[in-house]
């Protein structure tokens, strides 16, 4: 008999606190630690807040209030039937910052969390103090690479094309005890990651009812929006250059989002911008090489005037 998977799986103990916050009518599970300027940590696919467990220790030690959230549709957050477009997701994050009692925050986003962080820079600029994009190109840069790099980024994103089918992709992701989730983590990462224990945690949490469907809705919106009025309108709006200081961190061995895809994002930033390639890391540098990642992040945050 298949074991039951429920939201209690995300309540991992550690030097942090779990609680629920409401923003825009949606309930979000957050994990927080430390005091100081707010750093909002946004995860990607196919993960949940726990991907930031190292930073939930390093950022408070450096004098920051770190808050990691389960995005809409993931973990112990609400899983509504709609709202998986980048504009709505960016609104979720902006609402969370206000619900946490702050007028602005440093936003660190990985993968899909990074795409929605870029979106915040255009749609909610007043709440974005600084932007850190991890393994995440600007949405227009990703769109361009998919169209112009068929043997590079388009091939690397082939998995997402398969997600456009109804129902079947969800079933495949949770079949055989979530084994495909483990394979994706392994395929996209550098050597020696993930450990069996880490992969097990992500496989289990991804099997919480509703999670697989909601996670795939992100991919479906992005693909289908390229040809729909709402997506074309979003693309026009995203041409606005971002005014927040921006750091882009990327693993040199990333096979999910190629480094050359992400590197072209600087054209969309009007503020001071820095690019850092983390050698030996794949798509998850904050987990694969946390000490090196944290050193880059905290040194940049400590600089009051980051240079180009």
C-alpha positions as CSV (number, residue, x, y, z in Angstrom):
1,X,0.0,0.0,0.0
2,X,1.4,3.4,-1.0
3,X,2.2,5.5,2.1
4,X,0.3,8.7,2.7
5,X,2.1,12.0,2.0
6,X,0.7,15.1,3.7
7,X,1.8,18.7,4.4
8,X,3.4,17.8,7.7
9,X,6.4,16.5,5.7
10,X,7.5,20.1,5.1
11,X,7.7,20.9,8.9
12,X,11.4,20.1,9.1
13,X,13.0,21.0,12.4
14,X,16.0,23.3,12.6
15,X,17.1,26.7,13.9
16,X,14.1,28.4,12.4
17,X,10.4,28.9,13.0
18,X,7.4,27.7,10.9
19,X,4.2,29.7,10.5
20,X,1.5,30.6,8.2
21,X,1.1,34.0,6.5
22,X,-1.8,35.2,4.3
23,X,-1.2,37.4,1.3
24,X,-3.8,38.4,-1.3
25,X,-6.3,35.8,-0.1
26,X,-3.8,32.9,-0.3
27,X,-2.3,31.1,2.6
28,X,1.5,30.6,2.5
29,X,3.7,28.4,4.7
30,X,6.9,30.3,5.6
31,X,10.0,29.5,7.6
32,X,12.0,32.3,9.2
33,X,15.1,32.9,11.2
34,X,17.2,35.8,12.4
35,X,16.7,39.6,12.8
36,X,17.7,42.5,10.5
37,X,16.9,43.5,6.9
38,X,14.4,41.0,5.3
39,X,15.7,38.5,2.8
40,X,12.9,36.7,1.0
41,X,14.0,33.3,-0.4
42,X,12.0,31.9,-3.3
43,X,12.5,28.2,-4.4
44,X,12.2,26.6,-7.8
45,X,11.1,23.3,-9.3
46,X,10.7,20.6,-8.1
47,X,11.5,21.7,-4.6
48,X,10.1,23.6,-1.6
49,X,11.3,26.0,1.2
50,X,13.9,23.4,2.4
51,X,16.2,24.1,-0.5
52,X,17.3,27.2,1.5
53,X,18.1,25.4,4.7
54,X,21.8,26.4,4.5
55,X,21.0,30.1,3.9
56,X,18.5,30.0,6.8
57,X,21.5,29.6,9.0
58,X,24.2,31.7,7.1
59,X,22.0,34.8,6.5
60,X,20.9,35.2,10.2
61,X,24.6,34.8,11.2
62,X,25.4,37.7,8.9
63,X,22.7,39.9,10.4
64,X,19.6,39.3,8.2
65,X,16.0,38.2,8.8
66,X,15.8,35.2,6.4
67,X,12.3,34.0,5.3
68,X,11.8,31.0,3.0
69,X,8.4,30.4,1.6
70,X,6.6,27.5,-0.1
71,X,5.4,29.1,-3.3
72,X,1.8,28.9,-4.5
73,X,1.0,25.2,-5.1
74,X,3.9,23.8,-3.2
75,X,4.6,22.3,0.2
76,X,2.2,23.5,2.8
77,X,1.0,26.6,1.0
78,X,-2.4,26.8,-0.7
79,X,-2.9,25.0,-4.0
80,X,-5.6,27.1,-5.8
81,X,-6.7,26.1,-9.4
82,X,-5.4,29.4,-10.9
83,X,-2.7,32.0,-10.5
84,X,0.4,30.3,-11.9
85,X,1.5,33.1,-14.2
86,X,4.6,35.1,-13.3
87,X,2.6,38.3,-12.8
88,X,0.4,36.7,-10.1
89,X,3.3,34.9,-8.5
90,X,5.3,38.2,-8.3
91,X,2.2,39.7,-6.6
92,X,2.2,36.8,-4.1
93,X,5.8,37.7,-3.2
94,X,5.2,41.4,-2.9
95,X,2.1,40.7,-0.7
96,X,4.2,38.4,1.5
97,X,6.7,41.2,2.1
98,X,3.9,43.5,3.2
99,X,2.3,40.8,5.4
100,X,5.7,40.3,7.1
101,X,5.5,43.9,8.2
102,X,8.1,45.3,5.8
103,X,7.8,47.8,2.9
104,X,10.6,46.2,1.0
105,X,13.1,43.3,0.9
106,X,16.1,41.7,-0.7
107,X,14.7,38.9,-2.9
108,X,16.7,35.8,-3.7
109,X,15.0,33.5,-6.2
110,X,16.2,30.2,-7.6
111,X,14.8,28.8,-10.9
112,X,11.1,29.7,-11.0
113,X,11.6,31.7,-7.9
114,X,14.2,33.7,-9.8
115,X,11.9,34.2,-12.8
116,X,9.2,35.7,-10.5
117,X,11.9,37.8,-8.7
118,X,12.8,39.3,-12.1
119,X,9.1,40.0,-12.6
120,X,8.9,41.8,-9.3
121,X,11.6,44.1,-10.5
122,X,9.2,45.4,-13.2
123,X,5.7,45.0,-11.6
124,X,6.5,45.6,-7.9
125,X,9.7,47.7,-8.0
126,X,9.0,49.6,-4.8
127,X,9.2,46.4,-2.7
128,X,12.4,45.1,-4.3
129,X,15.5,46.5,-2.5
130,X,17.9,44.1,-4.2
131,X,17.6,41.2,-6.6
132,X,19.5,37.9,-6.5
133,X,18.7,35.6,-9.4
134,X,20.1,32.0,-9.0
135,X,20.1,29.7,-12.0
136,X,17.4,32.0,-13.5
137,X,17.7,34.2,-16.6
138,X,15.5,37.2,-17.1
139,X,12.2,35.9,-18.6
140,X,12.8,37.7,-21.9
141,X,16.3,36.3,-22.1
142,X,14.9,32.7,-21.6
143,X,12.2,33.3,-24.2
144,X,14.8,34.5,-26.7
145,X,17.2,31.6,-26.0
146,X,14.4,29.1,-26.5
147,X,13.8,30.6,-30.0
148,X,17.3,31.2,-31.1
149,X,19.3,28.3,-29.5
150,X,17.6,25.1,-30.7
151,X,20.6,22.8,-30.0
152,X,21.3,24.5,-26.6
153,X,18.6,25.9,-24.4
154,X,15.7,24.5,-26.3
155,X,17.1,21.0,-26.1
156,X,18.0,21.5,-22.4
157,X,14.3,22.6,-21.8
158,X,12.9,19.6,-23.6
159,X,11.6,18.2,-20.4
160,X,9.2,21.2,-20.1
161,X,7.8,20.6,-23.5
162,X,6.6,17.2,-22.3
163,X,4.9,18.9,-19.4
164,X,2.4,20.6,-21.8
165,X,0.3,17.4,-22.0
166,X,-2.7,17.1,-19.7
167,X,-2.7,14.7,-16.7
168,X,0.0,12.3,-17.8
169,X,3.1,14.4,-16.8
170,X,1.7,14.7,-13.2
171,X,1.3,10.9,-13.0
172,X,4.8,10.3,-14.3
173,X,6.3,12.7,-11.8
174,X,4.7,10.9,-8.8
175,X,4.9,7.4,-10.2
176,X,7.3,4.9,-8.6
177,X,7.5,6.8,-5.4
178,X,8.5,10.1,-7.2
179,X,11.6,8.5,-8.8
180,X,11.5,11.0,-11.7
181,X,11.9,13.9,-9.3
182,X,15.1,12.3,-8.1
183,X,16.3,11.8,-11.6
184,X,15.7,15.5,-12.5
185,X,17.7,16.6,-9.5
186,X,20.5,14.3,-10.4
187,X,20.5,15.2,-14.1
188,X,20.7,19.0,-13.4
189,X,23.2,19.0,-10.6
190,X,27.0,18.7,-10.5
191,X,28.9,15.7,-9.1
192,X,28.1,14.2,-5.7
193,X,24.7,15.8,-5.3
194,X,22.0,15.1,-4.3
195,X,22.6,12.6,-1.5
196,X,20.1,9.8,-1.2
197,X,18.6,11.5,1.9
198,X,18.2,14.9,0.1
199,X,16.6,13.3,-2.9
200,X,14.2,11.3,-0.7
201,X,13.0,14.5,1.0
202,X,12.1,16.2,-2.3
203,X,10.5,13.0,-3.7
204,X,8.3,12.7,-0.7
205,X,7.2,16.3,-0.5
206,X,6.5,16.4,-4.2
207,X,3.9,13.6,-3.7
208,X,1.8,15.8,-1.4
209,X,-1.6,15.8,-3.2
210,X,-2.0,18.6,-5.7
211,X,1.7,19.6,-5.8
212,X,2.6,17.9,-9.1
213,X,-0.3,19.5,-10.9
214,X,0.3,23.0,-9.5
215,X,4.0,22.8,-10.2
216,X,3.4,21.9,-13.9
217,X,1.0,24.8,-14.3
218,X,3.9,27.1,-14.0
219,X,5.5,25.5,-17.0
220,X,2.3,25.3,-18.9
221,X,1.6,29.0,-18.5
222,X,5.1,30.0,-19.6
223,X,4.9,27.9,-22.8
224,X,1.4,28.8,-23.8
225,X,1.7,32.5,-22.9
226,X,4.2,32.9,-25.7
227,X,1.4,32.9,-28.2
228,X,-1.5,34.4,-26.2
229,X,-2.4,38.1,-25.6
230,X,-1.7,38.0,-21.9
231,X,1.8,36.6,-22.6
232,X,2.6,39.1,-25.3
233,X,1.4,41.9,-23.0
234,X,3.7,40.5,-20.2
235,X,6.6,40.4,-22.6
236,X,6.1,44.0,-23.6
237,X,5.9,45.1,-19.9
238,X,9.1,43.1,-19.0
239,X,11.2,45.3,-21.4
240,X,11.2,47.8,-18.6
241,X,14.8,47.8,-17.2
242,X,15.2,46.9,-13.5
243,X,16.3,49.6,-11.1
244,X,17.3,47.4,-8.2
245,X,21.0,46.4,-7.7
246,X,21.2,42.8,-9.1
247,X,23.4,39.8,-8.5
248,X,23.2,36.8,-10.8
249,X,24.7,33.5,-9.5
250,X,24.9,30.5,-11.8
251,X,26.6,27.1,-11.6
252,X,29.1,26.4,-14.4
253,X,27.8,22.9,-14.9
254,X,24.1,23.8,-15.1
255,X,22.4,21.6,-17.8
256,X,18.9,22.8,-17.1
257,X,19.5,26.6,-17.6
258,X,22.7,26.9,-19.6
259,X,25.1,29.6,-18.3
260,X,25.1,31.4,-21.6
261,X,21.3,31.7,-21.5
262,X,21.4,33.4,-18.1
263,X,24.4,35.6,-18.8
264,X,22.5,37.7,-21.4
265,X,20.2,39.1,-18.7
266,X,22.3,42.1,-17.8
267,X,20.7,44.1,-20.7
268,X,17.5,44.3,-18.7
269,X,19.2,45.9,-15.6
270,X,19.7,49.6,-15.3
271,X,21.2,49.4,-11.8
272,X,24.6,48.0,-10.7
273,X,24.8,44.4,-11.9
274,X,27.2,41.6,-11.1
275,X,27.6,38.1,-12.6
276,X,29.2,35.3,-10.7
277,X,29.8,31.8,-12.1
278,X,30.2,29.2,-9.4
279,X,32.6,26.6,-10.7
280,X,31.8,22.9,-10.1
281,X,28.1,23.5,-9.4
282,X,25.1,22.6,-11.4
283,X,21.6,24.0,-11.3
284,X,21.4,24.1,-7.4
285,X,24.6,26.0,-6.4
286,X,23.1,27.1,-3.0
287,X,22.7,23.4,-2.0
288,X,25.6,21.8,-3.9
289,X,28.3,24.3,-2.8
290,X,26.6,26.3,0.0
291,X,29.8,27.7,1.5
292,X,31.0,29.2,-1.8
293,X,27.5,30.4,-2.6
294,X,27.0,32.0,0.8
295,X,30.3,33.8,0.6
296,X,29.3,35.4,-2.8
297,X,25.9,36.3,-1.5
298,X,26.8,37.8,1.9
299,X,29.8,39.7,0.5
300,X,27.6,41.3,-2.1
301,X,24.8,42.1,0.3
302,X,27.4,43.7,2.7
303,X,28.6,46.1,0.0
304,X,26.5,49.3,0.3
305,X,27.3,50.3,-3.3
306,X,27.8,47.2,-5.5
307,X,29.7,48.2,-8.6
308,X,29.0,47.0,-12.1
